[in-house]
Amino acid sequence: MAPSLLGGFTKSLAMTVLSEIGDKTFFAAAILAMRHPRKLVLSGCLSALIVMTALSACLGWAAPNLISRKWTHHVTTLLFFGFGIWSLWEGFKEDGDSEELAEVEAELDAAFKSNKGESKTKSKANEDMKKQQRPFLMQFFSPIFIKAFSITFFGEWGDKSQIATIGLAADENPFGVVLGGIIAQALCTTAAVLGGKSLASQISEKMVELSSGVLFLLFGIMSLLSGPEGEL
């Protein structure tokens, strides 16, 4: 029996929401939205997350075509249990302070001050020359859009949520995984951009890690009880 669209959708939606809330890219979107136009930040961050979700789902979809579904199912089950234990461990280690938010804010502050210092030393002639020699992408997209896109894309690359999405798409309906992931990303990113730092500072990283750990373990148990074909 083929994996259901609804199953992939609900698992992806729940997993992505808990993985992204309190994540480094969530905090980055909130801080960037305080310094730049929200529409550009939202479009850049969300575009990166959609591309990353689609790429991860494609990798997961291709896995059963390269190796047997039985083995991809077992690997996915191990991933869920592994991420569950990892998340619980991270949650129990958290002391309740928003260390991730402070770390992201410090990194963005350093980059912002560096760019600001460079801009003050540039003459008008250099500015005109820069405009003529702008990179190819910046001729079509705003620098703020590209900044938000690149920070989010490379921040998500190799992240726990990306690897989990690959495993989920290998074991569930990939279209459902993509749809659930995109909706969850849109909800989380919009909340980060609109809420800003005030919302981000209210999030308990400890509770997010513990909740995601429980969810990953639940997915692992469900995957263990079901067969490679998705039947309980």
BELNOR-V341205 format. One record per residue. RES is the residue in three letters. PSI is psi in radians with two decimals (* if undefined). OMEGA is omega in radians with two decimals (NA if undefined). Layout:
BEGIN
((RES PSI OMEGA) (RES PSI OMEGA))
END
This chain:
BEGIN
((MET 2.27 -3.10) (ALA 2.56 3.10) (PRO 2.48 -3.08) (SER 2.62 3.09) (LEU -0.72 -3.12) (LEU -0.70 3.13) (GLY -0.80 3.11) (GLY -0.66 -3.13) (PHE -0.88 -3.06) (THR -0.72 3.14) (LYS -0.76 -3.13) (SER -0.71 3.14) (LEU -0.88 -3.11) (ALA -0.78 -3.10) (MET -0.76 -3.09) (THR -0.71 3.13) (VAL -0.84 -3.12) (LEU -0.48 3.14) (SER -0.59 -3.03) (GLU -0.58 3.12) (ILE 2.14 -3.11) (GLY 0.06 3.11) (ASP 2.85 -3.12) (LYS -0.71 -3.13) (THR -0.50 3.07) (PHE -0.82 3.13) (PHE -0.65 3.12) (ALA -0.73 3.11) (ALA -0.71 -3.14) (ALA -0.74 -3.11) (ILE -0.73 3.12) (LEU -0.63 -3.13) (ALA -0.33 3.10) (MET -0.34 -3.02) (ARG -0.30 -3.08) (HIS 2.90 3.10) (PRO 2.30 -3.04) (ARG -0.64 -3.12) (LYS -0.73 -3.14) (LEU -0.72 3.12) (VAL -0.81 -3.13) (LEU -0.80 -3.12) (SER -0.68 3.13) (GLY -0.84 3.14) (CYS -0.80 -3.09) (LEU -0.66 3.10) (SER -0.75 3.13) (ALA -0.73 -3.12) (LEU -0.65 3.11) (ILE -0.78 3.12) (VAL -0.77 -3.13) (MET -0.72 3.12) (THR -0.77 -3.14) (ALA -0.76 3.12) (LEU -0.75 -3.13) (SER -0.74 3.14) (ALA -0.65 3.11) (CYS -0.72 3.09) (LEU -0.74 3.11) (GLY -0.69 3.12) (TRP -0.63 -3.10) (ALA -0.45 -3.06) (ALA -0.85 -3.14) (PRO -0.31 3.09) (ASN -0.26 3.12) (LEU -0.67 3.05) (ILE 2.92 -3.06) (SER 2.62 3.12) (ARG -0.54 3.13) (LYS -0.80 -3.11) (TRP -0.68 3.11) (THR -0.60 3.10) (HIS -0.77 3.14) (HIS -0.72 3.12) (VAL -0.74 3.12) (THR -0.73 3.11) (THR -0.78 3.10) (LEU -0.67 3.11) (LEU -0.77 -3.14) (PHE -0.81 3.12) (PHE -0.72 3.13) (GLY -0.81 3.13) (PHE -0.57 3.10) (GLY -0.83 3.13) (ILE -0.72 3.12) (TRP -0.83 -3.12) (SER -0.73 3.11) (LEU -0.71 3.12) (TRP -0.77 3.11) (GLU -0.67 3.14) (GLY -0.75 -3.14) (PHE -0.45 3.11) (LYS -0.42 -3.11) (GLU 2.45 3.12) (ASP 0.08 3.09) (GLY -0.32 3.11) (ASP 2.62 -3.12) (SER 1.30 -3.10) (GLU -0.66 -3.13) (GLU -0.77 3.14) (LEU -0.80 -3.14) (ALA -0.68 -3.13) (GLU -0.81 3.14) (VAL -0.74 -3.13) (GLU -0.70 3.12) (ALA -0.73 3.14) (GLU -0.79 -3.13) (LEU -0.61 3.09) (ASP -0.75 -3.14) (ALA -0.76 3.12) (ALA -0.70 -3.13) (PHE -0.77 3.14) (LYS -0.63 3.12) (SER -0.80 3.13) (ASN -0.64 -3.13) (LYS -0.69 3.12) (GLY -0.67 3.12) (GLU -0.69 -3.09) (SER -0.52 -3.13) (LYS -0.46 -3.10) (THR -0.14 -3.11) (LYS 2.39 3.06) (SER 2.93 -3.13) (LYS -0.62 3.12) (ALA -0.72 3.11) (ASN -0.64 3.11) (GLU -0.77 3.13) (ASP -0.70 3.11) (MET -0.66 3.12) (LYS -0.74 -3.12) (LYS -0.60 3.14) (GLN -0.45 -3.08) (GLN 0.52 3.13) (ARG 2.54 3.08) (PRO 2.72 -3.06) (PHE -0.81 -3.09) (LEU -0.63 -3.09) (MET -0.17 3.05) (GLN -0.31 -3.11) (PHE -0.45 -3.10) (PHE 2.65 3.09) (SER 2.50 3.08) (PRO -0.56 3.12) (ILE -0.73 3.09) (PHE -0.82 -3.12) (ILE -0.67 3.11) (LYS -0.83 3.13) (ALA -0.71 3.14) (PHE -0.86 -3.05) (SER -0.72 3.11) (ILE -0.76 -3.12) (THR -0.79 -3.08) (PHE -0.87 -3.10) (PHE -0.39 3.04) (GLY -0.52 3.14) (GLU -0.37 -3.06) (TRP 2.13 -3.13) (GLY 0.08 3.14) (ASP 2.82 -3.14) (LYS -0.69 -3.11) (SER -0.60 3.12) (GLN -0.79 -3.14) (ILE -0.66 3.11) (ALA -0.63 3.10) (THR -0.70 3.09) (ILE -0.82 3.13) (GLY -0.68 -3.13) (LEU -0.72 3.13) (ALA -0.46 3.10) (ALA -0.45 -3.05) (ASP -0.30 -3.11) (GLU 3.12 3.09) (ASN 2.06 -3.06) (PRO -0.55 3.12) (PHE -0.69 3.08) (GLY -0.67 3.13) (VAL -0.77 3.13) (VAL -0.81 -3.12) (LEU -0.84 3.12) (GLY -0.70 -3.14) (GLY -0.74 -3.12) (ILE -0.77 3.13) (ILE -0.76 3.13) (ALA -0.73 3.12) (GLN -0.71 3.14) (ALA -0.75 -3.14) (LEU -0.84 -3.09) (CYS -0.78 -3.10) (THR -0.71 3.10) (THR -0.73 3.11) (ALA -0.71 -3.14) (ALA -0.77 -3.10) (VAL -0.74 -3.12) (LEU -0.65 -3.11) (GLY -0.54 3.12) (GLY -2.76 -3.07) (LYS -0.56 -3.11) (SER -0.69 3.09) (LEU -0.77 -3.10) (ALA -0.65 -3.11) (SER -0.31 -3.14) (GLN -0.19 -3.07) (ILE 2.29 3.09) (SER 1.88 3.14) (GLU -0.57 3.14) (LYS -0.83 -3.12) (MET -0.63 3.11) (VAL -0.79 -3.14) (GLU -0.76 3.14) (LEU -0.72 3.14) (SER -0.76 3.13) (SER -0.59 3.09) (GLY -0.77 3.10) (VAL -0.72 -3.13) (LEU -0.77 3.11) (PHE -0.74 3.11) (LEU -0.66 3.09) (LEU -0.75 3.08) (PHE -0.67 3.13) (GLY -0.73 3.11) (ILE -0.76 3.12) (MET -0.71 3.13) (SER -0.63 3.13) (LEU -0.68 -3.13) (LEU -0.44 3.12) (SER 2.75 3.11) (GLY 3.06 3.12) (PRO -0.41 -3.13) (GLU 0.03 3.06) (GLY 0.28 -3.14) (GLU 2.33 3.06) (LEU * NA))
END
